[in-house]
Structures are given as structure tokens and as C-alpha cells.
């Protein structure tokens, strides 16, 4: 089984709200400690994207099942309005979103286990109850929930993926983003290119139509 480390950067701020709901989000004071631990983890492949469901693009390369440790302020297993349950299996169309892509992977049986690592302000029991309301007992029993401060990563992962998720990162913390990127030894040219993309998303404000038009999309193609 492949082991995947997924890091959504929103886990390092103090609420799960977007910056358009809470513009004064503050970075976790323990960020430096977390980066010191995570930056030492070895990997076979490292990828970074603006939107979290880009991870599927890289997971689809694996022929065997995988387990994911997901550091995230959200579980990304939303079964809202039951639409995700109607998504065709192994189709990467536009119905695969930042909020439901892990559920799609579970339905396809490629995601065997999800360890959801939550930030300090979320409660483990409440998070599990919310998860069970979304996806029921069968799928939620495949999810283990633990706290970020207790997380002990493996020495090596087959893939590390970072999702930037700009709608959850305050623009005044752009230097914090640069620090995070530098901790993972990204080249300056890549950091600069990422910052350009992030600022483009920020300029869209709370305009959902513009944001959705800018998001990563899968065309209607098979896995």
C-alpha cells in the first residue's frame, strides 16, 4: 500500500473559515515546530498545487491502494446534496471538487484509510460526528481523526502533496507562505510563480464565479 502525506496549508491558521468570513485569521504560533518536523520527512515524489483536489491527478498514477494522512482544517469528504454519490466511478469530471474528492476516492476503493489530522481548535469527537453525518458509518469508519500537535509522520512517503488553498490564507501572511515554501526547499523561481498565482486568486475576492473559473478542473476523462 502506498503512503501519502497531504498538507492543506489552512491547517496552520486558527479557524476553518475562509478569509472572506474571517479576515483576521492568525497563524498557529507552533507553525515553526510543525515545519521543522514536516520538512525532515523523506519522499519519493513532492508536488504542490493551488487547489486540494489536484492531488487526485497524482494519486491516479498509482495502481495499488493508498493510505492518506491529511493535515487539514476540513475533511474534504462532503456528500452534500447527495450529488457526489451519483458521480461515475473512475471519472475525473468537474463534479470532483475541493470538498468531495476524498469521498470519490473512497467510493473507488483506492483510498483505503484516511488519517485526518485536525488543528488544535477542532474537537475530535465533534469532527467525527460531523463526518458521520456527511458519509455515514461505513465510510467514516475508514477515517481516523487525531490532533496536529500529536502527529508523528512516517520517515518516508511515496508522495507528499501541499495544497495552498488561498481562500483560507490571509493576504497579509504572504511572507508566511514564502517561509513554508522555503522550508520544503522549493526553488526561488517556483516560489515566485506560486505567489503570482496566489495573488491572482486573492484579487478575485469573494466572487465565487471568478474563483470557480480559476480553480483546477478535471475534464470529463477516465482515471
C-alpha positions as CSV (number, residue, x, y, z in Angstrom):
1,X,0.0,0.0,0.0
2,X,1.2,3.5,-0.9
3,X,1.5,6.1,1.9
4,X,0.6,9.7,1.1
5,X,1.1,12.8,3.1
6,X,-1.4,15.6,2.2
7,X,-1.0,19.0,3.7
8,X,-3.6,21.7,3.3
9,X,-2.0,24.9,4.5
10,X,-5.2,26.1,6.1
11,X,-4.4,23.7,8.9
12,X,-1.8,26.2,10.1
13,X,-4.3,29.0,10.8
14,X,-6.7,29.4,13.7
15,X,-10.1,28.9,12.1
16,X,-11.6,26.8,9.4
17,X,-13.4,29.8,7.9
18,X,-12.3,31.5,4.7
19,X,-10.7,34.9,4.8
20,X,-13.9,36.3,3.4
21,X,-15.8,35.3,6.5
22,X,-12.9,36.0,8.9
23,X,-10.3,38.4,7.6
24,X,-8.3,38.4,10.8
25,X,-7.2,34.8,10.9
26,X,-4.0,34.3,12.8
27,X,-1.3,31.8,12.1
28,X,-0.7,29.0,14.6
29,X,2.2,30.0,16.9
30,X,3.5,26.5,16.6
31,X,4.0,26.7,12.9
32,X,7.7,26.7,13.1
33,X,7.7,23.5,15.2
34,X,5.4,21.8,12.6
35,X,7.6,22.9,9.7
36,X,10.7,21.6,11.4
37,X,9.2,18.2,11.7
38,X,7.5,18.0,8.3
39,X,10.4,19.4,6.3
40,X,12.6,16.5,7.5
41,X,10.2,13.8,6.1
42,X,11.6,12.0,3.1
43,X,9.6,11.3,0.0
44,X,9.7,9.7,-3.4
45,X,7.7,12.5,-5.0
46,X,6.8,16.0,-3.9
47,X,4.0,18.1,-5.5
48,X,2.3,21.3,-4.7
49,X,-1.0,22.8,-6.0
50,X,-3.3,25.8,-5.6
51,X,-6.4,23.6,-5.1
52,X,-6.5,20.5,-3.0
53,X,-8.3,18.2,-5.4
54,X,-5.3,18.5,-7.7
55,X,-4.0,15.7,-5.5
56,X,-6.1,13.2,-7.5
57,X,-4.1,13.9,-10.6
58,X,-1.0,12.5,-8.8
59,X,-2.8,9.7,-6.9
60,X,-4.2,8.3,-10.2
61,X,-0.7,7.3,-11.1
62,X,-0.8,4.5,-8.5
63,X,-2.0,1.1,-9.4
64,X,-2.3,-0.1,-5.8
65,X,-4.4,1.3,-3.0
66,X,-3.1,4.0,-0.7
67,X,-3.4,5.4,2.8
68,X,-3.5,9.2,3.2
69,X,-2.5,11.3,6.2
70,X,-4.3,14.6,5.6
71,X,-3.4,17.7,7.6
72,X,-6.4,19.8,7.1
73,X,-8.9,22.1,8.7
74,X,-11.6,20.3,6.6
75,X,-12.2,16.6,5.9
76,X,-12.9,17.0,2.2
77,X,-15.4,14.2,2.4
78,X,-18.5,16.2,1.9
79,X,-21.5,14.3,0.5
80,X,-23.6,17.5,0.2
81,X,-27.0,17.2,-1.6
82,X,-26.1,13.6,-2.4
83,X,-24.6,14.8,-5.7
84,X,-21.2,13.1,-5.1
85,X,-22.9,9.7,-4.7
86,X,-24.0,10.0,-8.4
87,X,-20.5,10.7,-9.7
88,X,-19.4,7.9,-12.1
89,X,-16.6,5.8,-10.6
90,X,-13.2,6.5,-12.1
91,X,-14.3,9.6,-13.9
92,X,-12.4,12.8,-13.3
93,X,-15.0,15.3,-14.3
94,X,-15.9,18.7,-13.0
95,X,-18.0,17.2,-10.2
96,X,-14.8,16.3,-8.4
97,X,-14.2,19.3,-6.2
98,X,-12.1,20.5,-3.3
99,X,-14.8,19.4,-0.9
100,X,-15.6,15.9,-2.0
101,X,-12.6,14.4,-3.8
102,X,-11.6,12.1,-0.9
103,X,-15.1,10.6,-0.8
104,X,-14.8,9.9,-4.5
105,X,-11.5,8.1,-3.9
106,X,-13.1,6.0,-1.1
107,X,-16.0,5.1,-3.4
108,X,-13.5,3.9,-5.9
109,X,-11.8,1.8,-3.2
110,X,-8.4,3.2,-3.9
111,X,-8.3,5.2,-0.7
112,X,-8.2,2.5,1.9
113,X,-7.6,4.6,5.0
114,X,-7.7,8.3,5.8
115,X,-6.0,9.8,8.8
116,X,-7.5,13.3,9.2
117,X,-5.1,15.4,11.2
118,X,-7.1,18.4,12.7
119,X,-5.9,21.7,14.0
120,X,-5.9,22.5,17.7
121,X,-9.2,24.3,17.8
122,X,-11.3,21.4,16.5
123,X,-12.6,18.7,18.7
124,X,-12.0,15.1,17.7
125,X,-15.5,13.8,18.7
126,X,-17.4,16.6,17.2
127,X,-15.3,16.3,14.0
128,X,-16.2,12.6,13.8
129,X,-19.9,13.2,14.4
130,X,-19.9,15.8,11.6
131,X,-18.1,13.4,9.3
132,X,-20.6,10.6,10.0
133,X,-23.5,12.9,9.1
134,X,-21.9,13.5,5.8
135,X,-20.9,10.0,4.7
136,X,-22.4,7.5,7.1
137,X,-20.9,4.8,9.3
138,X,-19.4,2.6,6.6
139,X,-17.1,5.2,5.1
140,X,-16.5,7.2,8.3
141,X,-15.1,4.0,10.0
142,X,-12.3,4.2,7.4
143,X,-11.3,7.6,8.9
144,X,-9.1,8.1,11.9
145,X,-9.0,11.6,13.4
146,X,-6.2,12.9,15.5
147,X,-4.7,16.2,16.5
148,X,-1.9,18.1,14.6
149,X,0.2,18.5,17.8
150,X,0.2,14.7,18.2
151,X,1.0,13.9,14.6
152,X,4.1,11.8,14.1
153,X,4.8,11.4,10.4
154,X,6.4,8.4,8.8
155,X,10.0,8.6,7.9
156,X,9.2,8.4,4.2
157,X,6.1,8.8,2.0
158,X,5.5,7.8,-1.6
159,X,4.0,11.2,-2.2
160,X,3.8,14.5,-0.3
161,X,1.3,16.9,-1.7
162,X,0.7,20.5,-0.5
163,X,-2.5,22.4,-1.2
164,X,-2.2,26.1,-0.8
165,X,-5.9,26.9,-0.7
166,X,-5.6,30.7,-1.0
167,X,-9.2,31.4,0.1
168,X,-8.2,30.3,3.6
169,X,-4.9,32.2,3.8
170,X,-4.9,35.9,4.8
171,X,-3.0,38.0,2.2
172,X,-1.1,39.8,5.0
173,X,0.6,36.4,5.6
174,X,2.1,36.1,2.2
175,X,5.6,36.1,3.9
176,X,4.4,33.1,6.0
177,X,3.7,31.3,2.8
178,X,7.1,32.0,1.5
179,X,8.6,30.7,4.7
180,X,6.6,27.5,4.4
181,X,7.7,27.0,0.8
182,X,11.3,27.7,1.7
183,X,11.2,25.1,4.5
184,X,10.4,22.5,1.8
185,X,13.4,23.7,-0.2
186,X,11.3,25.0,-3.2
187,X,13.4,27.0,-5.6
188,X,13.0,30.7,-5.6
189,X,11.6,30.7,-9.2
190,X,8.9,28.3,-8.2
191,X,8.1,30.3,-5.0
192,X,7.7,33.4,-7.1
193,X,5.5,31.7,-9.6
194,X,3.3,30.3,-6.8
195,X,3.0,33.7,-5.2
196,X,1.8,35.2,-8.5
197,X,-0.9,32.5,-8.8
198,X,-2.0,33.0,-5.2
199,X,-2.3,36.8,-5.6
200,X,-4.3,36.3,-8.8
201,X,-6.8,34.2,-6.7
202,X,-6.9,36.8,-3.9
203,X,-7.7,39.6,-6.4
204,X,-10.9,37.7,-7.2
205,X,-12.2,38.4,-3.7
206,X,-15.3,36.6,-2.6
207,X,-16.6,36.2,-6.2
208,X,-17.4,32.6,-6.4
209,X,-17.9,32.7,-10.2
210,X,-14.4,34.0,-10.7
211,X,-12.9,31.6,-8.2
212,X,-14.6,28.6,-9.8
213,X,-13.4,29.7,-13.2
214,X,-9.9,29.8,-11.9
215,X,-9.9,26.5,-10.0
216,X,-8.2,23.4,-11.1
217,X,-10.6,21.3,-13.2
218,X,-10.7,17.8,-14.5
219,X,-12.1,17.4,-17.9
220,X,-14.6,14.6,-18.4
221,X,-12.0,11.8,-18.7
222,X,-11.3,8.4,-17.2
223,X,-8.8,7.8,-14.4
